[in-house]
Amino acid sequence: MKASEVREMSIADLQDRIGVETQRLNSMRINHAISPLENTSEFNKIRKDIARMKTILAEKEKEQN
């Protein structure tokens, strides 16, 4: 997900999306522990997307206050 796409989202949407992506990452980690995944680079992509969303969420919350 690109930063420009994330910036278009509302604060509530960002919070929901962060929760969904975090759950997805956790379930992938559990599945990887049971049986190895073929594409482990997906972990890094999801982690970076979550970090990007959290950063932009913090910026938006700071602008509101």
C-alpha positions in Angstrom: 0.0 0.0 0.0 1.4 3.3 -1.0 1.6 6.4 1.3 -0.7 8.4 -1.0 -3.4 5.7 -0.7 -3.0 5.7 3.1 -3.2 9.5 3.3 -6.6 9.4 1.6 -8.1 7.2 4.3 -9.9 8.6 7.3 -8.6 8.2 10.9 -11.2 5.5 11.7 -10.4 3.6 8.5 -6.7 3.7 9.3 -7.3 2.4 12.8 -9.5 -0.5 11.4 -7.0 -1.3 8.7 -4.1 -1.4 11.2 -6.0 -3.9 13.3 -6.8 -6.1 10.3 -3.2 -6.0 9.0 -1.9 -6.8 12.5 -4.2 -9.8 12.8 -3.1 -10.9 9.3 0.6 -10.7 10.3 0.0 -12.6 13.5 -1.9 -15.4 11.7 0.9 -15.6 9.1 3.5 -16.0 11.9 1.5 -18.8 13.5 1.0 -20.5 10.1 4.7 -20.2 9.4 5.6 -21.8 12.7 3.4 -24.8 11.8 4.4 -25.2 8.2 7.0 -22.9 6.5 5.6 -20.3 4.0 7.0 -20.1 0.5 7.2 -16.3 0.4 8.5 -15.0 3.7 9.2 -11.6 2.3 5.5 -11.0 2.9 6.2 -10.5 6.6 8.4 -7.5 5.8 5.9 -6.0 3.4 3.1 -6.2 6.0 5.3 -4.8 8.8 6.3 -1.9 6.7 2.6 -1.2 5.7 1.6 -1.2 9.3 4.4 1.2 10.2 3.5 3.5 7.4 -0.2 3.5 8.4 0.7 4.2 12.1 3.0 7.1 11.1 0.4 8.7 8.9 -2.3 8.1 11.6 -0.1 9.9 14.1 0.3 12.8 11.7 -3.4 13.1 11.1 -4.2 12.9 14.9 -1.6 15.7 15.5 -3.2 17.9 12.8 -6.6 17.6 14.5 -5.3 18.7 17.9 
